[in-house]
Structure formats: C-alpha cells, structure tokens
Amino acid sequence: MQRKTFKTSDGAQLSYISAGRGKPIVLLHGWSQSAEQFKYQIPVFAEHYHAIAIDLRGHGESEKVSFGYRISRLSKDIQELIGALQLEKPHLLGHSMGCAIIWSYLDLFGLDEIDRLVLVDHPSGQPENGMQIALIH
C-alpha cells in the first residue's frame, strides 16, 4: 500500500491509499472517517483490483481547506481523482456519506465512465436523478 496525493482544480491537496493492480475500485468513506476505514479491505481488494481509498477533503491526511465541502464538490473531487489517475471505468464503493457522493457523481457526470456501484449503509432519504440514471443502465 502506498500513500499518495493529488491536487484538485480548486487547489485542495487530497491524500489517497493505492494498492494492487487490475480493474480499479475507488473506496469512499463516510463523514468524519478516512481511508483508514478500509484498512482491512484494501489488502483483500488489492489481490484482484487496483484499490484506491481517498481521504475526502478535510478528512484523514487530506488538506483541511476552508472551502469545497458540499457533496457536489466532493463528487467533483472523485471525478478529478479518476481523471488524474487515468482510471478506466472504475467500480465505486461508498459507505454512508460516500454513497451520497456517488449519487451526486451520477447526477453531475452520469454513469458512462463507471463500471459498478457498491453502496453500503446509505444515509436515509431517496436519491432522485442518480437513482434514475443507475436504473436506466
């Protein structure tokens, strides 16, 4: 496992853990957690996948900036991570708030560049547009 960073388009320095090779799977933690939440899953995923677990802005080892904490901006961070790492049709796995970020990602960017979704312990409430997009595919 390697700890790496990348800079977003609005200047935030974000940290992520990268391990393994193969089909990419991006792991999104919940509110007030970090990539460390997945410390036991990453080695297992890394046996068959390229596992990437991000520390969302303001969490874990990512920069604690004073801006950009809306769910829509966090989903933009994920889009930029996918682009920066040149990930081809990754799987997205979200836990808790990570699920809300995935739904926002689908609303903003669609599902064409994503292979599969895994949503764990989704917060209450029903997503609207993201759910419709996912059901179409």
C-alpha positions in Angstrom: 0.0 0.0 0.0 1.2 3.4 -0.9 0.0 6.8 0.4 -0.1 9.4 -2.4 -1.6 12.9 -3.1 -3.1 14.9 -5.9 -4.2 18.5 -6.2 -7.8 19.3 -7.2 -8.8 22.0 -9.7 -9.7 24.4 -6.8 -6.3 23.8 -5.1 -7.0 21.3 -2.3 -4.3 18.7 -1.7 -6.0 15.3 -1.3 -4.4 12.1 0.0 -5.3 8.5 -1.0 -4.1 5.0 -0.5 -3.3 2.9 -3.6 -2.7 -0.8 -3.7 -2.8 -3.7 -6.2 -3.2 -3.9 -9.9 -6.1 -4.6 -12.2 -9.6 -3.2 -12.5 -9.8 0.0 -10.4 -12.1 0.2 -7.4 -12.4 3.6 -5.6 -13.4 3.5 -2.0 -15.3 6.4 -0.5 -15.5 6.7 3.3 -18.3 8.2 5.4 -18.5 11.5 7.3 -15.6 12.1 9.8 -13.8 8.9 8.8 -10.9 8.4 6.4 -9.3 5.9 4.0 -8.1 4.0 7.1 -11.7 2.8 7.5 -10.9 0.4 4.7 -7.5 -0.8 6.1 -8.7 -4.4 6.3 -10.5 -4.4 3.0 -7.7 -2.8 0.9 -5.3 -5.8 1.0 -8.2 -8.2 0.0 -9.3 -6.0 -2.9 -5.7 -5.5 -3.9 -5.4 -9.2 -4.7 -7.6 -8.7 -7.7 -8.1 -5.0 -8.2 -6.3 -1.7 -8.1 -7.8 -0.4 -4.8 -7.8 3.4 -4.3 -9.2 4.7 -0.9 -9.3 8.5 -0.8 -9.3 10.8 2.3 -12.0 13.2 1.3 -11.1 16.9 1.8 -11.0 17.8 5.4 -10.6 14.2 6.4 -7.7 11.9 7.3 -4.4 13.1 5.7 -6.1 15.4 3.1 -5.8 19.1 3.4 -8.2 20.8 5.8 -9.3 23.6 3.5 -11.9 26.3 4.3 -13.9 25.7 1.2 -15.5 23.0 -1.0 -17.4 20.8 1.5 -20.6 20.5 -0.5 -21.5 17.0 -1.7 -21.3 18.2 -5.3 -17.7 19.4 -4.8 -16.7 16.1 -3.2 -18.1 14.3 -6.2 -16.1 16.6 -8.4 -13.0 15.6 -6.4 -13.8 12.0 -7.2 -14.2 12.8 -10.9 -10.8 14.6 -10.8 -9.1 11.7 -9.0 -10.4 9.3 -11.7 -9.0 11.6 -14.3 -5.7 12.3 -12.6 -5.1 8.5 -12.2 -6.4 7.8 -15.6 -8.7 5.1 -14.2 -10.7 3.3 -16.9 -14.3 2.6 -15.9 -13.7 2.1 -12.1 -16.0 0.5 -9.7 -17.2 2.9 -7.0 -17.8 1.7 -3.4 -19.3 4.2 -0.9 -20.0 3.9 2.8 -22.5 6.3 4.4 -21.8 9.8 3.1 -19.6 8.1 0.4 -22.9 6.8 -1.0 -24.3 10.4 -1.2 -21.2 11.4 -3.0 -21.7 8.6 -5.5 -25.3 9.7 -6.2 -24.1 13.2 -6.7 -21.4 12.0 -9.1 -24.1 10.2 -11.1 -26.2 13.4 -11.2 -23.3 15.5 -12.4 -21.3 13.2 -14.6 -23.5 10.2 -15.4 -22.7 6.5 -15.3 -20.9 6.1 -18.7 -17.4 6.2 -17.1 -18.3 3.9 -14.1 -18.5 0.1 -14.2 -20.2 -0.9 -11.0 -21.6 0.7 -7.8 -21.5 -0.7 -4.3 -23.5 1.3 -1.7 -23.0 0.4 2.0 -25.1 1.8 4.8 -26.6 4.6 2.7 -28.0 7.6 4.7 -31.7 8.0 4.9 -33.6 9.7 2.1 -34.1 8.8 -1.5 -31.8 10.0 -4.3 -33.8 11.1 -7.3 -31.8 11.7 -10.5 -28.9 9.4 -9.6 -31.2 6.5 -8.9 -33.0 7.0 -12.2 -29.7 7.2 -14.1 -28.5 3.9 -12.4 -31.7 2.1 -13.2 -31.5 3.1 -16.9 -28.2 1.3 -17.2 
